[in-house]
Amino acid sequence: MPYVGQTITEVFPTSISVDTATIATANIANQLTDANMSAGSVLQAVTVAESNSFSTTSGNYNLIISKAITPSSTSSKILIMSVIHGSAQVSNLTIRLAIHRDGTALTGQFNSYAASAGFIAQAIPCIELDSPATTSEVTYSIRGKVAAGSGTVSSGAVCTLTLLEIAG
């Protein structure tokens, strides 16, 4: 056991020898680039949380929340995850949500919730894995509309949208 003032040589050796490995300085710098990450690795994450006042009586999609991301590779996928706090104020009124990429709805990505007893306030999840096949900025959005019935659908609490770039 060393004492105050003594040099500790056992903890900090002056050299280390490795029998079968060669490490070249030039090869260390760029090992964790996006291009070197294995498929399925998360390359970047962006998120937004908004307490907005989305409200509509329209049967056309209206913007609730959006966020842009710039993929690093054309083979990357984007995992879109959102929670929208939607409400409908009258019976037989349905709120429908859709995920959009650059203003165009992704096929089949709709969530609907109907108010059956005169009012519904629901945390509505929206999740999709998209393949935008670009390295240009892409904007994803969640949009809502009245899908059935007549009245107002809205969002009240904080709505979130998270985008994860996944290595392809």
N, C-alpha and C positions, 0 to 999 in steps of 0.2 A: 504494500500500500504506500503510494507516494505521500510525501509531506509537503507542506507549504515551502515553496522555493525550489523543489526538485523538478527536473524535467521529466515529463511523462512521455516515454518513447513507445510504450506498448500500445497506446491508443491511436497515435498518429505516426504510422510507419513512414519512412522516407521513400520507400519504393514498393511497388506491387508488381509481381511477375505473373503473367498469364501464358501458359504453354502453347495454346493453339489459336489464339485470336490476335488479329491485327486491326487496330483502329486507326484509320487515317482521318485527320482533322477535316479535310474537305468533304468527307462523306457523312459527317455528323450533322451539319448545319440544317439540311433540308429533309430530314427523315419523316417528319410529321406534317407534310404538306397534304392538302386535300386530295391530290392525285395519288398519294401513297396510303390513304386510309382504306381499310377493307370495306367491302359492300355492307351496308347496314349501319355504318358509323354515322353519328350525328356530326355534320360539318359546321352548322351554324343554327342559331335559334333567335328568332325575333318575336316580340310579343307586344300587345297593346291591350289596355284595359280602359274602358270608357263608361262613364255614367251619362249616357245620352238620353235624349228624349224622343226616340223613334216613335212615331205614331202615324197610322194611316188607316184610311177607309177604302183604299184603292185595291183593285185586283191586279195591279202591276207591281213588280218588285221594286222596293225602295231600300236604299242603303241604310244599314244599321251600323256596321263597323268594318274597317278595312286596314290592311297592312301590306307593305311591299317587301319583297325579298329578291336578291340577285343570286341565282344559282351559280356555283363555281364550275359546273360541268353540265353538258347536255344530257348526261346519263343520270344525273341526280333526280331524286324524287322529293316532293314536298309533302310533308305530313301536316295537314290543316286540322287544328283542334280549336273548337270554339264552344262557349256556353253563352247562350242568349237567354236572358230572363224576360220571357214574353207573357203578355196577358191579353185576354179578350173579355170584353165587358158584358156581352149578352149571350143568351142561349143560342146554340146551333151556329156559333161563329167560330171559324177555324183560322188559325194563324199558320202560314206555311213559310218555311225558311229554305233558302237555297244558297249553296256555296258557289261563288262566281270567281273566275279567273279573268282578269282584265275586262270585266264587264259582261262576260258570257257565262251562263250557268253551266256547271259541270253536269253531265248527263246523269240522271237518277239520284242526285244528291239533295233530296227534299225531306224535310221533317215537318210533320203536321200535328197540331194539337188543337182539339176542339173543346169549347166551353159547353158543357152539357147541363150545368146547373145555374147558368147565369153569369158565372165569372170563373176564370182560370188564371192562375199566376204560376207559371211553370219554368223551371230551369231546363232549357232545351239544348241538348248536346248536338253538335255538328262535327263530324270527323270524316276525313277523306284522305287518301293517299293519291297524289296527282303526279303525273310525269310531264312537266311542261316542255322538255326537250329544247331548252334555250339557256344561254348564259346572260341574257338581257333581263333587266328588272321585270318582275311579275307582281301584279297587285291582286291579292286575294281579298274577297269581301263576303260578308254574310248579308243577305238581303231578305226582307220580309214582305208579306202581302196578306190580304184577306183572301182565303182560298174558298170559303163557303160561307154563306150567310151575309148579313148586312150589319155593319157596325164598325167599331174602332178596335184595331189590334195595336199593341204598343209594347215597348220595353221600358222597364222601370229601374231595376237595380243595375249594378255594374255588369257590363258584358265584356267578355274576353275573347281574344283571338291570338293563337300562338302558331307560328310556322316553323317547322324544323326541316332543314335541308338534310337529306339522307343520301349517303354515297351509294351510287348505283352499281 
